[in-house]
Amino acid sequence: MTLCECGCGQEINPGKRFIYGHSLRIYRIERGNTKPKHKVKCHNCGKIFEIQPSRLKRKKYCSRICADKGIEALWQTPEYRTNQMIKKRSKVYIEKARQAARRGWMDKSKVEKRIRAILKGSAIRPNKSEIKLDSILQSTLPNEYRLNVKGEILIGRSIPDFVNINGQKKIVELFGEYWHPESDEQKRIKLFKKYGYTTLIVWESELNKVKKLEEKLIKFNLV
């Protein structure tokens, strides 16, 4: 029989020196920063276990299994469920959640990763209008622009619809009249201009006039 070297007296698997996490006890003893532990009764199974003083307010269960069972039992009680719903609807809770979300989006190093993770997890597909414009682009300007619905290319925090793949910093955006007012056109152009891109806005109604649209696309690509 092999016992854990931290002195807890518990049996461990052959070839191991410590139970997972118990090596920190030796480190704390050597550093001289050990604190007396508190004995707490598990709220689910009733087992007595030891915890650090700093975790006294938060630690209520002896294991993850007991925690899951305990929380599940709490949610079965109408009083606890009502209190949680009231708490989550309170202005203080909503403001804290809003600030936490804002902090996450302010970290520029993580924004792209978050956007890509969201897009990867969602089943985004091009709609009929995007497919139609893509076919017009490929017939008029073959191998010049690529559909970017899945966000392979991010510019700032924005996902352009069609991006030039032959070295030109040009973007084609498709706007639907239902979703976009006319003021959005200049806003989008200015947004991408900050990153050095020239943008052409194509309105959904223009897809019905294929010849005029083709001329517009060729003119934009030559400039």
C-alpha positions in Angstrom: 0.0 0.0 0.0 1.3 3.4 -1.0 0.3 6.5 0.9 0.3 10.2 -0.2 3.5 11.9 0.8 1.7 15.0 2.1 0.9 13.2 5.3 -2.9 13.0 4.8 -2.8 9.2 5.2 -4.8 8.4 2.0 -3.9 5.6 -0.3 -2.7 6.5 -3.8 -2.1 4.6 -7.1 1.3 2.9 -7.6 4.0 5.1 -9.2 2.4 8.3 -7.8 3.7 10.5 -4.9 0.7 12.6 -4.2 -3.1 12.7 -4.6 -4.0 15.4 -7.1 -3.6 18.8 -5.5 -1.9 17.5 -2.3 1.6 18.5 -3.5 0.6 22.1 -2.8 0.4 21.2 0.9 4.1 20.5 1.0 4.8 23.7 -0.8 2.8 25.7 1.7 4.5 24.1 4.6 7.9 24.8 3.2 7.0 28.4 2.6 5.5 28.7 6.0 2.2 30.2 4.8 -0.2 27.5 6.0 -3.4 28.5 7.7 -5.6 26.3 9.9 -8.4 24.7 7.9 -12.1 24.8 8.8 -14.2 21.7 9.1 -17.5 22.0 7.2 -20.5 19.7 6.7 -21.5 19.0 3.1 -25.0 20.4 2.4 -25.9 17.4 0.3 -24.4 14.2 1.8 -23.5 15.4 5.3 -19.8 14.4 5.0 -17.4 16.5 7.1 -14.5 18.0 5.0 -11.8 20.6 5.4 -11.5 23.8 3.5 -9.3 26.9 3.5 -10.6 30.0 5.5 -10.8 32.0 2.3 -13.3 29.6 0.8 -15.6 29.3 3.8 -18.4 31.5 2.4 -18.4 29.8 -1.0 -17.7 26.2 -0.4 -20.8 24.3 0.6 -20.3 20.9 -1.0 -17.6 18.3 -0.7 -17.5 17.4 -4.4 -18.7 18.4 -7.8 -21.3 15.6 -7.8 -22.7 16.8 -4.5 -22.8 20.4 -5.8 -24.7 19.4 -8.9 -27.2 17.4 -6.8 -27.6 20.2 -4.2 -28.2 22.9 -6.8 -30.7 20.7 -8.7 -32.6 20.1 -5.4 -32.6 23.9 -4.7 -34.1 24.7 -8.1 -37.0 22.3 -7.3 -38.1 24.6 -4.4 -40.5 27.4 -5.6 -39.0 29.9 -3.1 -35.4 29.5 -4.4 -36.5 29.6 -8.0 -38.5 32.8 -7.4 -35.7 34.5 -5.6 -33.2 33.7 -8.4 -35.6 35.0 -11.0 -36.1 38.3 -9.0 -32.3 38.6 -8.6 -31.6 38.1 -12.3 -34.2 40.8 -13.2 -32.8 43.3 -10.7 -31.1 46.5 -12.1 -28.0 45.8 -10.1 -27.6 42.2 -11.5 -28.3 43.4 -15.1 -25.8 46.2 -14.8 -23.1 43.8 -13.5 -23.8 41.4 -16.3 -23.6 44.3 -18.8 -20.3 45.6 -17.5 -18.8 42.1 -17.5 -19.9 41.6 -21.2 -18.5 45.0 -22.1 -15.1 44.2 -20.5 -14.9 41.1 -22.5 -15.5 43.0 -25.8 -13.0 45.7 -24.9 -10.1 43.3 -24.9 -9.0 43.7 -28.6 -6.7 40.6 -28.4 -9.7 38.4 -27.7 -12.4 40.0 -29.8 -11.5 38.2 -33.1 -11.3 34.9 -31.3 -14.7 35.4 -29.8 -16.3 36.4 -33.1 -14.8 33.5 -34.9 -15.9 31.1 -32.1 -19.5 32.5 -32.4 -19.5 32.1 -36.2 -18.0 28.6 -36.0 -20.7 27.5 -33.5 -23.5 28.9 -35.6 -24.8 27.4 -38.8 -24.6 30.6 -40.9 -25.3 30.1 -44.6 -25.6 32.7 -47.4 -29.1 33.8 -48.2 -30.7 33.8 -51.7 -29.7 37.4 -52.4 -26.1 36.8 -51.4 -25.9 33.7 -53.6 -27.4 35.7 -56.5 -24.9 38.5 -56.1 -22.0 36.0 -55.8 -23.0 34.4 -59.1 -23.2 37.8 -60.7 -19.7 38.7 -59.4 -18.2 35.4 -60.5 -19.6 35.8 -64.0 -18.7 39.4 -64.3 -15.4 39.5 -62.4 -14.3 35.8 -62.1 -12.0 35.0 -59.2 -11.9 38.6 -58.0 -14.2 38.6 -55.0 -15.0 35.9 -52.3 -18.2 35.5 -50.3 -17.3 36.1 -46.7 -20.5 35.2 -44.8 -18.7 32.8 -42.4 -16.2 35.6 -41.3 -13.0 34.2 -42.7 -11.9 37.8 -43.1 -12.6 40.2 -40.2 -12.0 44.0 -40.5 -12.0 45.5 -37.1 -15.1 43.9 -35.6 -17.0 43.8 -38.8 -17.6 41.0 -41.3 -17.7 42.3 -44.9 -19.9 40.4 -47.4 -17.6 40.2 -50.4 -13.8 40.9 -50.3 -11.3 41.2 -53.1 -8.8 38.4 -53.1 -6.4 39.7 -55.7 -4.5 42.3 -53.7 -7.0 45.2 -54.0 -8.4 46.6 -50.8 -12.0 46.6 -52.1 -15.2 45.4 -50.5 -18.7 44.8 -51.9 -21.5 45.0 -49.4 -25.1 43.8 -50.0 -27.8 45.9 -48.3 -31.5 44.9 -48.0 -33.9 47.8 -48.0 -35.9 46.2 -45.2 -32.9 46.1 -42.8 -30.9 49.1 -43.8 -31.9 52.8 -44.1 -30.1 54.9 -46.7 -27.9 56.5 -43.9 -26.2 53.1 -43.3 -24.5 53.3 -46.7 -22.1 56.2 -45.8 -21.6 54.7 -42.3 -20.4 51.4 -43.8 -18.2 53.2 -46.3 -16.5 55.3 -43.6 -16.1 52.3 -41.3 -14.0 50.3 -43.9 -12.2 53.5 -45.1 -10.5 53.7 -41.7 -8.8 50.4 -42.5 -7.9 51.5 -46.1 -10.7 49.7 -47.9 -12.9 51.1 -50.7 -16.5 49.9 -50.4 -19.3 49.5 -52.9 -22.8 49.2 -51.6 -25.2 47.0 -53.7 -28.9 47.3 -52.7 -31.0 44.2 -52.9 -33.4 45.8 -55.4 -30.5 46.2 -57.8 -30.2 42.5 -58.2 -33.2 42.6 -60.5 -31.4 44.8 -63.0 -28.5 42.6 -63.8 -26.9 44.5 -66.7 -26.8 47.8 -64.8 -25.4 46.0 -61.8 -22.7 44.4 -63.9 -21.6 47.8 -65.3 -21.6 49.2 -61.8 -19.3 46.3 -60.5 -16.9 46.6 -63.5 -16.6 50.4 -63.0 -15.9 49.9 -59.3 -13.3 47.3 -59.9 -11.4 49.4 -62.5 -11.2 52.5 -60.3 
